């Protein structure tokens, strides 16, 4: 008989809360490596800030002592500073295999080229091949069929000429373009540009700092650094940008990759270049035609070209400065057509129509630069400042006898008509108003989830800070970075350093001190140190009460955060009181649709959700969302937590399709506003995985959790608690799938991270012990399960108040183990202790109370005390009918368990009636192949078997098995249970050979999935002996 025990385990669904946050920021340094790498070992990485490709030279006869080799290197170094050399072709192939996101230019000897090129020519990272040999005509023959071969050369100067053209083409292709309209990077780099334009620094010192930084790199020759260091004032910014120096590629690389080092060092030049373009634009306005066309030729990867074709009619944007030409032929022949030689790219000629009236309206700056640029009077070039937006009008193939990979793309300069995007940008500007200068760059990086870059920036700014006030602000911002990284001890240290400085320079009740105490409280809350968190928040509130008017919004923030701690402590009535005090202040001082009011309704909703009052929680979440929709754009990032939390409530109510829809809407918004590997996206994938898990769709749940983990691995430090959450949930899916060794491995990985990242008595460690206990219990290893549950309880007793709901969970799970061990009195005692806590801390009709009555009923059923069991199950059902929707899966479980009691009492018709109610609800509430449906059919089969209705029993058992085969892995223990039950029916029908076949299938499956001494294996062995004796 299958009982649907209502077990409990710690979940992970995100909810939003507020914490106050001023800030400030910092910068970065680099490390040196070799310039030329040899073939004895795989090359070490070099530090490159201008070279957008790797140059590799493969030749068995490379000899550093020979003059011709030294001469060749000398010529190549005029173009590139980083050259990787190999003598051994296999080592070269291995090196190529390790390079994933770089372009490689290869110089190869004729002999080795013939050997290696067929093996590597399809590698997407290989851009161009130059064959360097003595016999040009011989090697031209085999290279004709290799499109990536640029040519066959007999002297190094010819290679250098070809390489120079390809280098420029590569640099042009690396400009940052978005084909998805206006993406998050466009928005953040636009805010970055605005920030850089506001900074007023000593540009003479900035030039010196840039020169120093360049000397630390491996790909900038000294003869390019000295001129800018000594002669910067002799030329205009546009001259430097268009000159053959490191400026152009380095600046484009910095803006494309949001490289903090480069942006810090070149911030002054971005400002100078933009201002120079704007100045020329004003001077040239009268001489520019009303409408004109410019051209730009470049290569585009096949993948990016496909994206472009799909967005025809939509917007594309350039985040970098954009250099264009008035000469179509030069753009086409020098830059677009050569890109077609590489099968992994297409050549595109951008034909851009510019309306000067539109430029004036949009404040888009451009200038004709041929008279002020490096190449004076050679080619008429137009240079646009950053963040130009174009509409893709037409994409058409250009006639070409060699290839169909040459395309013309017609663009029209457009304004940003996206109202949602503009509102979102304006809101971010409002959020960043507290910070200025470089500190705002730190805020931008934090919003982008670029925590390592933000950390480096803050540390640099701390070193450079000229006043205590600046230093304290940068330490504070560094604390915010570490908080988001999950490095709580470092965050605490940074906040405390900021606080110590503030104590020395500010009056004792200054509002900035309250901010420090507030954020220290936030860290203690994250660390599970709730009493310390409460103390810090109360100190913050105390200062604010003295320093601020009684209805100041910051007081509301303090009450809100105190509410968060009480909620985490399970003190729901105190949490509600604090949240309502915050809301009371906000209603007085804020307009009725202010986003802060939405945050308060949201947080009150979280408490009601925790209390099991789902309809109230849903109403509050919807009120919060309603306000946000009025106050914000329809795709504003702040709407995502509301949809997420509505999803949480629907999930708790068993409305899984609605939950999934809400989670997916939350994810959709985050994808629009955040980079692809932002940690908040991981939270969405996690919660989507959770719904699929509840629906029993493990094949969809697992990839969602794995996507969440993949993002967290990229975005977060290796021991961030978020990774532990992902491993824990992956373990839960494997546990449900009956893959217990994989589940245990995932749970233990989660536990290892938590041990490193969190204090020794953090509640999340208790969650890990609880999860490990679950898997041991499912494996039938009850002593280990009990030990894990008791360790979980021990931590919770230290970390949490004596009546916290999580303690009830621990007692509940200990009760489950004792029940499975046949220690019914101990099980009953544990369940009753769990119920006692829940009665104190939870509302009268909370679903967790129903779970307690249910589990007490299971024990009484196992003890044969059927009337007591029935009474407990009916009390559970009574609560569920009040708090849950009529088709909630938990109601089905209650009907199932009442049916089980009647079955045990021999009242088979009543049992069948309850089992059928269970099935009726389950069919409405669950997907068609959910394992709970298999349990329902199994139990209907069991009662029919007891009634002697063997054909009906067999039909039900077979339907159960059919579902399990779809829903579960091939060796899941539940499949074995079905084989065993089908065997029982065949035995009762006297079909002993069929019975034996199914019993043996059960034995084989259980042996694969359970420990050798598990009672189920002993049971089926006994069944086999019985049927063999009857044969």
ZINORNOR-V913740 format. One line per field, one symbol per residue. phi: phi as a letter, one per 30 degrees, with the letter a starting at -180 (. if undefined). A space follows every 10 residues. Layout:
phi->???
//
This chain:
phi->.ccddddbbd cbbdbcbcad adalbababb bcbdcccccd bddddccbbb ddacccbcad cdbddddddd ddddddddcb ccbccbccdd dddededddc cccbcccbde dddddceedc ddddddcbbc dcaccddddd dddedcdddd lcbcbddddd dddddddddd ddddddbccc iccededddd ddeedddddc bddddddddd dddddddcbb dedcdeeddc beddbdeded dcddbdeddd ddddddchdd eddddcedde dddddddddd eddcedcced bacbbbcacb dedddddddd cejccbbcdc dbcbbdcddd ddddbddedd dcdcbbcbcd cccccddddd dchdcbadcd dcddcdicbd ccccddidbb cddabbdcea dcaccbbcbc bbebcdcddd dddddddded ddddcbhddd eeddddddid ddddeddddd ddddecbdde dddddddddd dddddicddd dddddddddd ddddccddcd eddddddedd dededddicd dddddddddd deddddcbdd cdedddedde dddddddddi cdddddeddd dddeddddcc ddcdeddddd eedddedddd dicdddeddd dddddedddd dbddcdedde dddedddede dddicddddd dddddddedd ddcbddcded dddddddddd dedddicddc ddddddddde dddddbddcd edddeddddd eddddddicd dddddddddd dddddddbdd cdeddddded dddedddddi cddddddddd dddedddddb ddcdeddded dedddddddd dicddddddd dddddedddd ccdecdeddd dddeddddde eddicddddd dddddddedd ddccddcded deddeedded dddddicddd eddddddede ddddcbddcd dddddddedd dddddddicd dddddddddd dedddddbdd cdeddddded ddeddddddi cdddededdd ddddddddcb ddcdeddddd dddddedddd d
//
